[in-house]
Amino acid sequence: MDAARGYWERIPARGWVLASVVAVLAFLYPSYAGSLAGLPAVGVYVPAVDSMVVMIVFTMMAVGLNVVVGYAGLLDLGYVAFYAAGAYTAAWLASQHFEQWTFHLGSAGLSPELPGIHLSLWLVLLVAGLFTAVTGILIGLPTLRLRGDYLAIVTLGFGEIIPQVVRNGDDIRGINFTGGSFGISPIDAPGFGETLSGAGLPVNYAQSFDRARLFYWTAVALLLFTVFCCVRLRDSRLGRAWIAIREDETAAAAMGVPLMRTKTWSYAIGAFFGGIAGAYYASFKSGAFPADFYFNISIFLLCMVILGGMGSVWGVILGGMILGWLNVEGLATIGSEIGLQDVPRYQFGIYGIIIVAMMLFRPTGLIPERRHKREMEEGVADTPLYDVSHGGGGQEGH
């Protein structure tokens, strides 16, 4: 308890103030977004509340990927697999897909006679996170013995395998698990049911007039939960072990850091947040479709981490929101403003140019991690042994 209190006391006052202001502005965004949209010149670039939900969900996935890439230094090119696992967990546990069964547990605003498995989506989010964490462990155990490019190639393979399994999972031993290329739809929306509706809480998000705002506020809450966990993990004993592996894996092993166990924890925790984000996004879209889980998603999320600053939670949030806005509606808006309607067709080329420019002019990212920034700016202060011995000998000779 004292250690936790000491941690929060070490955070400077301006950090508390800035974080509080950003959080309040984020929660109030739906109330002033319309006013911003009415401003001349800049109003067209203000994202709609629906678009903000998508941006926040992808930013949450980027923060989860940052645990693997930014903290532990493991190049993961298959993060889309966890996104898909979370989405289909929601599809299995909160839809009419398995209509041969009728099971309800905490379902909000749905008829008890509705066929299928219908769990409370709040429970589904937790189950999706745990399921993808186990998936991350299963994927990580055979791959994390590798390093560098070899690890990237293997994770790339898993990132390609999972979407193919989803696409062809409509007949596995006679059972339709994924709906094939058609996906699974509709998926239940979150809600609090009739019991808590008297306290002013919505029965079901999909049945509310404020659907977009409710999904937005919940997405912000999930992102804040992810940020809180990742910041605390970064400064924990496990987080320091991740950073040691990132800096020098051989030296970390020599100092007693258990490499496989520590790496597997990073994979599992990163997958946990990716699974929650995938399940929530599937509920927001009211469906899980294999066309959503393609390889470019993994690269897109990795670009968010690089743009913001690997290892920097706040940098990844900024990078995620920027690229998320460009992807959802920014490029289309910019193209229409300059009279070029085909701009969105070249989106990944544009993202590539942005990343190359960042590597040339600001390789540590928009908001770099302090340790990484010092390394880039100051370099390594060690003098080679050869120079020390010869330099010393020369001075002695004089």
C-alpha positions in Angstrom: 0.0 0.0 0.0 2.8 2.4 0.9 4.7 1.5 -2.3 1.6 2.3 -4.4 1.1 5.6 -2.6 4.8 6.4 -3.1 4.5 5.7 -6.8 1.6 8.2 -7.3 3.4 10.8 -5.2 6.4 10.6 -7.5 4.3 11.8 -10.4 4.8 15.5 -10.9 1.8 17.8 -10.4 1.8 19.0 -14.0 1.5 15.3 -15.1 -1.6 15.0 -13.0 -3.1 18.2 -14.3 -2.4 17.4 -17.9 -3.8 13.9 -17.7 -6.9 15.1 -15.9 -7.5 17.9 -18.4 -7.1 15.4 -21.4 -9.4 12.9 -19.7 -12.2 15.5 -19.0 -11.9 16.9 -22.6 -12.2 13.4 -23.9 -15.3 12.5 -21.9 -17.0 15.8 -22.9 -16.1 15.5 -26.6 -19.7 14.5 -27.7 -21.1 17.7 -26.1 -18.8 20.1 -28.0 -18.0 18.2 -31.2 -21.0 19.8 -32.9 -19.7 23.3 -32.1 -16.2 22.5 -33.4 -17.7 21.1 -36.6 -19.4 24.5 -37.2 -16.1 26.4 -37.2 -15.0 27.7 -40.6 -12.0 26.1 -42.3 -11.2 23.6 -39.5 -14.8 22.3 -38.8 -14.6 19.8 -41.7 -11.7 18.0 -40.0 -13.5 17.4 -36.7 -14.2 13.7 -36.5 -17.8 12.5 -35.8 -18.5 10.7 -32.5 -18.9 7.4 -34.4 -15.5 7.9 -36.0 -14.0 8.6 -32.6 -15.2 5.3 -31.3 -13.2 3.5 -34.1 -10.2 5.7 -33.5 -10.2 5.0 -29.8 -10.6 1.2 -30.3 -7.6 1.0 -32.6 -5.6 3.2 -30.3 -6.4 0.8 -27.5 -5.0 -2.0 -29.7 -1.9 0.0 -30.4 -1.3 0.5 -26.7 -1.6 -3.2 -26.2 0.9 -3.8 -29.1 3.2 -1.3 -27.4 3.6 -3.8 -24.5 5.1 -6.3 -26.9 7.0 -4.0 -29.3 7.8 -1.0 -27.1 8.4 -2.6 -23.7 9.8 -6.0 -24.5 11.3 -5.1 -27.9 9.7 -8.0 -29.7 8.7 -7.3 -33.4 5.2 -8.7 -33.7 3.7 -8.6 -37.2 0.7 -10.8 -36.4 -1.3 -8.7 -33.8 -4.4 -8.9 -36.0 -4.8 -12.5 -34.8 -5.7 -11.3 -31.3 -8.0 -8.7 -32.7 -9.8 -11.5 -34.6 -9.9 -13.8 -31.6 -11.5 -11.1 -29.5 -14.1 -10.3 -32.1 -15.1 -13.9 -32.7 -15.3 -14.5 -28.9 -18.0 -11.8 -28.8 -19.7 -13.3 -31.8 -19.9 -16.8 -30.2 -21.0 -15.6 -26.8 -23.3 -12.7 -27.7 -25.2 -13.5 -30.8 -27.7 -16.0 -32.4 -25.0 -17.9 -34.2 -25.4 -21.1 -32.2 -29.2 -21.1 -32.5 -29.5 -24.7 -31.5 -29.0 -23.5 -28.0 -30.8 -20.9 -26.0 -28.8 -19.6 -23.1 -29.0 -16.1 -21.5 -26.8 -14.8 -18.7 -27.1 -11.1 -18.0 -28.2 -10.2 -21.5 -29.5 -6.6 -21.6 -32.8 -5.7 -23.3 -33.2 -9.1 -25.1 -36.1 -11.5 -25.0 -35.3 -14.7 -23.0 -36.7 -16.8 -25.8 -34.1 -15.4 -28.3 -32.1 -18.4 -29.6 -28.3 -18.4 -29.3 -25.8 -17.8 -26.5 -26.3 -14.3 -25.0 -24.0 -13.4 -22.2 -23.7 -9.9 -20.7 -21.2 -8.0 -23.0 -19.3 -6.8 -19.9 -18.6 -10.5 -19.1 -17.9 -11.2 -22.8 -15.2 -8.5 -22.8 -13.4 -10.2 -19.9 -13.8 -13.6 -21.4 -12.4 -12.3 -24.8 -9.4 -10.8 -23.0 -8.7 -14.0 -21.2 -9.2 -16.1 -24.3 -6.8 -14.0 -26.4 -4.3 -14.0 -23.5 -4.3 -17.8 -23.7 -4.1 -17.6 -27.5 -1.1 -15.3 -27.1 0.6 -17.8 -24.8 0.0 -20.6 -27.2 1.4 -18.6 -30.1 4.2 -17.2 -28.0 5.6 -20.5 -26.6 6.8 -21.9 -29.9 7.9 -18.6 -31.4 9.5 -16.5 -28.6 12.7 -18.6 -28.6 13.5 -16.8 -31.8 14.9 -13.3 -32.1 14.9 -10.4 -34.5 13.8 -11.0 -38.1 13.1 -14.7 -37.4 10.5 -13.8 -34.8 9.0 -11.2 -37.1 8.6 -13.8 -39.9 7.0 -16.4 -37.6 4.5 -13.8 -36.1 3.7 -12.7 -39.6 2.9 -16.3 -40.4 0.5 -16.6 -37.5 -1.0 -13.3 -38.5 -1.8 -14.8 -41.9 -3.0 -18.2 -40.5 -5.7 -16.8 -38.2 -7.6 -14.9 -40.8 -7.6 -17.9 -43.1 -8.9 -20.1 -40.3 -11.7 -17.6 -39.7 -12.5 -17.4 -43.4 -12.7 -21.2 -43.7 -14.1 -22.0 -40.3 -17.7 -22.5 -41.5 -17.3 -26.3 -41.7 -15.0 -27.8 -39.1 -16.2 -31.4 -38.6 -19.6 -30.3 -39.6 -19.8 -27.3 -37.2 -20.0 -23.7 -38.4 -17.7 -21.8 -36.1 -17.1 -18.6 -37.9 -19.8 -18.1 -40.6 -17.2 -18.3 -43.3 -16.8 -15.3 -45.6 -20.2 -14.0 -44.4 -19.1 -13.6 -40.8 -21.4 -13.5 -37.8 -24.0 -10.8 -37.3 -25.7 -9.3 -35.4 -23.8 -9.2 -32.2 -25.4 -8.0 -29.0 -24.7 -4.4 -27.7 -23.7 -3.6 -24.2 -26.3 -2.5 -21.7 -27.3 -2.7 -18.0 -30.7 -4.3 -18.3 -34.0 -3.5 -16.7 -32.7 -3.8 -13.2 -30.3 -0.9 -13.4 -32.4 1.2 -15.8 -34.1 3.0 -12.9 -30.7 4.4 -11.9 -30.4 6.2 -15.2 -28.3 3.6 -16.9 -29.3 2.5 -20.5 -31.0 -0.9 -20.9 -29.3 -1.6 -24.2 -26.9 0.7 -26.2 -28.4 -0.3 -29.5 -31.9 0.6 -28.4 -30.9 4.1 -27.1 -31.1 7.4 -28.9 -27.6 8.1 -27.6 -26.0 5.0 -29.1 -22.9 6.7 -30.5 -22.3 8.6 -27.3 -22.7 5.5 -25.1 -20.3 3.5 -27.2 -17.9 6.5 -27.2 -17.9 6.9 -23.4 -17.4 3.2 -22.9 -14.5 3.2 -25.4 -12.8 6.1 -23.5 -13.2 4.2 -20.2 -11.7 1.1 -21.8 -8.8 3.1 -23.2 -8.2 4.7 -19.8 -8.2 1.3 -18.1 -5.7 0.0 -20.7 -3.4 3.1 -20.1 -3.6 2.7 -16.4 -2.6 -1.0 -16.5 0.2 -0.4 -19.0 1.7 2.5 -17.1 1.7 0.5 -13.9 3.2 -2.5 -15.6 5.9 -0.4 -17.2 7.2 0.6 -13.7 6.8 -2.8 -12.1 9.4 -5.5 -11.7 8.0 -7.2 -14.8 8.2 -4.0 -16.8 11.8 -3.5 -15.8 12.5 -7.1 -17.0 10.9 -6.3 -20.3 13.1 -3.2 -20.8 16.2 -5.2 -19.9 15.3 -7.8 -22.6 14.7 -5.0 -25.0 18.0 -3.3 -24.3 20.2 -6.4 -24.3 18.7 -9.9 -24.2 22.0 -11.7 -23.5 22.8 -9.4 -20.6 19.3 -9.7 -19.2 19.6 -13.5 -19.3 23.1 -13.3 -17.6 21.5 -11.2 -14.8 18.9 -13.8 -14.1 15.9 -12.6 -16.1 13.9 -15.7 -17.2 13.6 -14.9 -20.9 10.8 -17.2 -22.1 8.5 -16.5 -19.1 9.0 -12.8 -19.3 8.5 -12.6 -23.1 5.4 -14.8 -22.8 3.9 -12.4 -20.2 4.4 -9.5 -22.6 2.6 -11.5 -25.4 -0.2 -12.6 -23.1 -0.8 -9.1 -21.7 -0.6 -7.4 -25.1 -3.1 -10.0 -26.5 -5.4 -9.4 -23.5 -6.0 -5.8 -24.4 -6.2 -6.6 -28.1 -8.9 -9.2 -27.4 -11.0 -6.7 -25.4 -10.7 -4.1 -28.1 -11.6 -6.7 -30.8 -14.7 -7.8 -28.9 -15.9 -4.3 -28.2 -15.4 -3.2 -31.8 -17.4 -6.3 -33.0 -20.2 -5.2 -30.7 -20.0 -1.6 -32.0 -20.2 -2.9 -35.6 -22.7 -5.5 -34.6 -20.7 -8.2 -36.5 -17.5 -10.0 -36.9 -16.4 -10.3 -40.6 -13.2 -11.9 -41.9 -12.6 -9.0 -44.3 -11.8 -6.9 -41.2 -8.8 -9.1 -40.2 -6.2 -8.7 -42.9 -2.4 -8.3 -42.5 -2.4 -4.6 -43.1 -4.1 -4.1 -39.8 -1.0 -5.4 -38.0 1.2 -3.0 -40.0 -1.2 -0.1 -39.3 -1.0 -0.7 -35.6 2.8 -1.0 -35.7 2.9 2.4 -37.5 0.9 3.9 -34.6 3.5 2.7 -32.2 6.4 3.9 -34.3 4.8 7.3 -35.0 4.1 8.0 -31.3 7.3 6.5 -29.9 8.0 2.9 -29.0 7.7 2.4 -25.3 5.8 5.7 -24.7 2.2 5.2 -23.7 1.2 8.8 -24.3 3.1 8.9 -27.6 1.3 5.7 -28.8 -2.0 7.3 -27.9 -1.2 10.4 -29.9 0.1 8.4 -32.9 -2.9 6.1 -32.7 -5.4 9.0 -32.8 -3.6 10.7 -35.7 -3.4 7.6 -37.9 -6.8 6.5 -36.8 -8.3 9.8 -37.9 -6.5 9.7 -41.2 -7.7 6.2 -41.8 -11.4 6.7 -40.7 -12.2 10.0 -42.4 -9.1 12.3 -42.5 -7.7 11.3 -45.9 -11.1 11.4 -47.5 -11.8 14.8 -46.1 -8.3 16.2 -47.1 -8.8 14.7 -50.6 -12.2 16.3 -51.0 -10.8 19.7 -49.8 -7.9 19.7 -52.3 -10.0 18.3 -55.1 -8.4 14.8 -55.2 -11.0 12.1 -54.5 -8.5 9.2 -54.9 -6.4 10.1 -51.9 -7.7 7.3 -49.6 -6.7 4.7 -52.2 -3.0 5.5 -51.5 -3.4 5.5 -47.7 -0.7 2.9 -46.9 1.7 4.7 -49.2 1.0 7.9 -47.3 1.5 6.1 -44.0 4.8 4.8 -45.3 5.9 8.3 -46.2 5.0 9.5 -42.7 7.0 6.7 -41.0 10.0 7.2 -43.3 9.9 11.0 -42.5 9.7 10.2 -38.7 12.7 7.8 -39.0 14.7 10.5 -40.7 13.8 13.6 -38.6 12.4 12.3 -35.3 13.3 8.6 -34.9 12.2 8.5 -31.2 8.6 9.4 -32.1 6.3 12.3 -31.4 6.4 11.8 -27.6 9.5 9.6 -27.0 10.1 7.4 -24.0 12.7 9.2 -21.8 15.1 6.3 -21.7 15.0 5.8 -25.5 15.4 9.6 -26.1 18.5 9.8 -23.9 20.0 6.8 -25.8 19.4 8.4 -29.1 20.6 11.9 -28.1 23.6 11.0 -25.9 24.7 7.7 -27.3 26.7 5.2 -25.4 29.4 6.8 -23.3 31.6 3.8 -23.0 35.1 4.0 -24.6 36.5 0.9 -26.3 39.1 -0.9 -24.3 41.6 -0.6 -27.1 41.4 3.2 -27.1 41.7 3.4 -23.3 44.8 1.2 -23.2 46.5 3.0 -26.0 45.5 6.4 -24.9 46.7 5.7 -21.4 50.0 4.3 -22.6 50.6 7.4 -24.8 50.0 9.7 -21.9 52.4 7.7 -19.7 55.0 7.9 -22.3 54.8 11.7 -22.3 
